[in-house]
Every structure is written in structure tokens, then in C-alpha cells.
């Protein structure tokens, strides 16, 4: 028996591993599908771990009029591009986390309202940002420790990140949101910051009911988003842990195969 999606009018998209292909680009098929959704007056929302300055080029390419949940929910902009919510970490968390990052073979990153800061450069990390040209600024650890952070992110081998996470003090883990966006990225935000929490706030401001929502994602930072929407759609390339938590979620093809566009065309636009 097929699921009835006739009442869906709001679509939420993760970016990397979901809406973007393996080259961190929007495919022609994805752009065509977006235009078709536009003719149906659908509400579109991007929900990503990326910074808002890292996705503006994609929003422009998609034709604009798209709300954005960024830094995993720490920042939120409406469809006009206006900032409507922002929440930073307490500065005492900076001190603990940056000191901890020094003890492991990882790269420590801090996202401010307008910048991405690092104290040690990593060329590998820049590859995903070539289109947006949103690159880090190398600075001192002192500036990192005293800068209000939307999120602090560690990049490295998964084994090293797991070891680091085990050493995060209990009071930090309990008071903040510590999550993997994928195996190589460990991210820390305020406690009640997540894509799902941000979506609830955004929909409350716009008057869109949750039963009309559908979200696409592939990583653990999509977990709260999937718990929030009426219809979570799991990418075929999703991490195993997310798939295990949502065994009954509908599946679509991988991001390399334009899985988002495929699902929307098959289950929304053809009906």
C-alpha cells in the first residue's frame, strides 16, 4: 500500500550527502525539480550543519525564497533571508573544548555569526566549500577561546574523534548537544539546538503544520529533524546508525543518483 503524500507542502533538505551530489553541487535534475515545486507554491527549507554564508550561493542557485536552518539549528533565517534566531555556546565551553582538541590529532573549528575560525589550517576541509568560497580564517587560540560560537566542530579520523568525545567532561555532554554530522565531524552546540528544534520554531512562526512536512537526510545530525517531521525520507547513502533508528522510514536513492529529486518526482510531482 503506497503512502499518501497529497497534503505535503513543506520540504526540508539536508545539504551534504543529500541535496548536493558528490561534487558538492546541485545537479540539473535537482534544479529542475525545485522549479516544479515552485509552481506548486511549496515551502522549501534547508537544514544543514553548514554556516549561512556557506549556503547563500546554493539558495541563489535554487531561486531564493528558501528558509535556512544552519549550524545544525544554532542560526535560523526566514525565506526572505532575515535572521530570526541565533544561539551561541557559553564561553566556558570554548575553554574546555579547545583545550581538549589540543590533546588529539584533530582540527578544531569555531563558527561565529559571520566567520569560520581555525587555529591550524587543513586544506582537505576546504574542498567542500570551493563553490561557496566560504573559507576559514586562521587565528590564535586566544581568539578562539573568547569568540561567541554558534558551534565548535572537530574534524579528523573517526577513531580519534570517538576518543575525544569520551574525554569531554560529563557536565559539558549533559549541558550541550554533542553529535556526529558524519564519521569525520564531531559538532557541539547549545543543549536544545538541533535541526528538529529549529524547525518547530520556524514552523510556529510561519503557521505551517507539522503533518504537512517531509525531510530528507543522511547523517546523525538529522536525527531530531526526522523525529519532528511527518515524513522522514532516508537517503540510500545514510549512515547505518541513522538507518537503524528509523527502520520504517521511506528510502530514496543516493545523493549521487539525485535521490531527493527522484523521490519528489516519483511521489509528489507525478500525482
C-alpha positions in Angstrom: 0.0 0.0 0.0 1.5 3.3 -1.1 1.8 6.3 1.3 -0.4 9.3 0.6 1.7 12.4 0.3 -1.0 14.6 -1.1 -1.1 17.0 1.8 2.7 17.7 1.9 3.6 21.3 1.2 6.8 21.8 3.1 10.1 20.1 2.2 13.2 20.2 4.3 16.6 19.3 2.9 19.9 18.5 4.4 22.8 19.5 2.1 25.9 17.4 2.1 25.1 13.8 1.3 21.5 14.7 0.5 20.7 17.6 -1.8 24.3 18.1 -3.0 26.0 15.5 -5.2 29.5 14.0 -4.7 31.0 17.2 -6.1 29.1 19.4 -3.5 27.0 20.7 -6.4 23.3 21.0 -7.2 22.5 18.8 -10.3 20.4 19.9 -13.2 17.8 17.4 -12.2 17.7 18.9 -8.7 17.3 22.4 -10.0 14.5 21.3 -12.4 12.7 19.6 -9.6 13.0 22.7 -7.5 11.3 24.8 -10.2 8.5 22.3 -10.4 7.9 22.5 -6.6 7.9 26.3 -7.0 5.0 26.1 -9.4 3.1 24.3 -6.6 3.8 27.0 -4.1 5.7 24.6 -1.8 7.6 25.8 1.2 11.3 24.9 1.0 13.7 24.8 3.9 17.4 24.0 4.0 18.6 22.4 7.3 22.4 21.9 7.4 25.4 21.9 9.6 27.0 24.5 7.3 27.2 28.2 8.0 24.6 30.5 6.4 27.4 32.2 4.5 28.3 28.8 3.1 24.9 28.1 1.6 23.8 31.5 0.2 25.2 30.6 -3.2 23.1 27.4 -3.3 20.0 29.3 -2.2 20.5 31.8 -5.0 21.1 28.9 -7.4 17.8 27.4 -6.3 16.0 30.6 -7.0 15.7 32.0 -3.5 12.6 32.2 -1.2 14.1 29.4 0.9 14.3 29.4 4.7 17.6 28.2 6.2 18.4 26.3 9.4 22.2 26.5 9.7 24.9 25.4 12.1 22.6 22.5 13.0 20.0 24.9 14.2 22.1 27.5 16.0 21.1 30.0 13.3 17.8 30.4 11.5 16.8 32.7 8.6 13.4 33.0 7.1 12.7 32.8 3.4 13.5 36.5 3.0 17.0 35.9 4.3 16.3 37.6 7.6 17.9 36.3 10.8 15.1 35.2 13.2 17.0 33.2 15.8 20.6 32.6 16.9 22.2 31.0 19.9 25.8 30.7 20.9 27.8 28.4 23.2 28.8 29.6 26.7 32.4 30.8 26.6 33.4 28.4 29.4 32.7 25.6 26.9 35.1 27.1 24.5 37.9 26.9 27.1 37.2 23.2 27.8 36.7 22.1 24.2 39.6 23.9 22.6 42.0 22.7 25.3 40.7 19.2 24.7 41.2 19.5 20.9 44.9 20.1 21.6 45.2 16.7 23.1 44.1 14.8 20.0 45.1 14.6 16.3 42.1 16.6 15.1 41.4 20.0 13.6 39.4 22.4 15.8 36.9 24.7 14.1 34.7 27.5 15.5 31.8 29.0 13.7 30.9 32.6 14.6 27.9 34.6 13.3 29.9 35.7 10.3 33.1 33.7 10.2 34.7 30.2 10.4 37.9 30.2 12.6 40.7 27.7 12.9 44.0 27.8 14.7 45.5 25.1 12.5 44.8 25.0 8.7 43.5 21.9 6.9 43.4 22.1 3.1 41.3 18.9 3.0 38.4 20.6 4.7 38.2 23.4 2.1 37.2 21.1 -0.8 33.6 21.1 0.2 33.5 24.9 0.1 35.0 25.7 -3.3 31.7 26.7 -4.8 30.6 28.9 -1.9 34.1 30.3 -1.3 33.3 30.4 2.4 36.8 29.6 3.9 38.2 29.6 7.3 40.4 32.3 8.8 43.4 31.1 10.7 43.8 32.8 14.1 45.1 32.4 17.6 43.7 30.0 20.2 43.1 33.0 22.4 40.6 34.5 19.9 39.0 31.0 19.6 38.6 30.8 23.4 37.0 34.3 23.6 34.7 34.2 20.5 31.0 33.5 20.9 30.5 30.3 18.9 27.4 29.0 17.1 29.2 25.7 17.2 32.6 24.1 17.7 33.5 21.4 15.4 36.3 18.8 15.4 37.5 17.3 12.1 39.6 14.1 12.0 39.6 10.3 11.8 36.5 8.7 13.4 38.6 6.7 15.9 40.3 9.8 17.1 37.0 11.7 17.4 35.5 8.9 19.4 38.4 9.0 21.8 38.0 12.8 22.1 34.3 12.5 22.8 34.9 10.1 25.6 37.1 12.7 27.3 34.5 15.5 27.1 33.5 16.2 30.7 30.1 14.9 31.8 28.8 18.4 32.6 29.6 19.5 29.0 27.9 16.5 27.5 24.8 16.9 29.7 24.5 20.7 29.1 25.3 20.8 25.4 24.3 18.9 22.2 27.3 16.7 21.1 26.7 15.0 17.8 28.4 13.5 14.7 27.3 15.0 11.4 29.3 12.3 9.8 32.2 10.0 10.8 34.8 12.8 10.4 32.9 15.7 12.0 32.1 15.9 15.7 30.0 19.0 16.5 28.9 20.8 19.7 26.1 23.3 20.0 23.8 24.5 22.8 21.7 21.9 24.5 18.4 22.4 22.8 19.9 23.3 19.4 19.1 20.8 16.7 17.6 20.8 13.2 14.4 19.5 14.7 14.1 22.1 17.4 14.8 24.9 14.9 12.2 23.5 12.5 9.5 23.6 15.2 10.3 27.2 15.9 10.3 28.1 12.2 7.0 26.4 11.5 5.4 28.1 14.5 6.4 31.5 13.1 5.0 30.6 9.6 1.9 28.7 10.7 2.8 25.5 8.7 1.5 22.4 10.5 3.9 19.6 11.1 1.7 17.0 9.4 2.5 18.7 6.1 6.3 18.3 6.3 8.8 16.0 4.6 12.5 15.9 5.3 15.5 14.3 3.5 18.7 13.4 5.3 21.6 11.1 5.7 23.5 11.8 8.9 23.1 11.7 12.7 22.6 15.4 12.9 19.3 14.7 11.0 18.0 12.5 13.8 16.0 15.2 15.6 14.7 16.5 12.3 13.5 13.1 11.4 11.8 12.8 14.8 10.0 16.1 14.1 8.6 15.8 10.6 5.6 13.8 9.4 7.6 12.0 6.7 11.3 11.4 7.1 13.0 10.2 3.9 16.3 8.4 4.3 19.0 8.6 1.7 20.3 5.3 0.5 23.8 6.5 1.5 22.7 7.4 5.0 24.9 6.3 7.9 24.0 3.0 9.5 23.1 4.4 12.9 20.5 6.8 11.4 19.0 3.9 9.4 18.8 1.8 12.5 17.0 4.4 14.4 14.4 4.9 11.6 13.9 1.4 10.2 10.4 2.2 8.9 11.4 5.5 7.2 10.9 5.6 3.4 14.1 5.3 1.4 15.3 7.0 -1.7 18.3 6.7 -4.0 21.8 8.1 -3.0 22.7 11.7 -3.4 25.0 10.7 -6.3 21.8 9.4 -8.0 19.8 12.6 -7.3 17.8 10.8 -4.7 15.9 13.8 -3.5 14.8 14.8 -7.0 13.9 11.2 -7.8 11.7 10.8 -4.7 9.9 14.1 -5.2 9.3 13.4 -8.9 8.0 9.8 -8.3 5.9 10.5 -5.2 4.9 14.2 -5.3 5.0 15.7 -8.8 3.5 12.8 -10.7 0.4 12.9 -8.5 
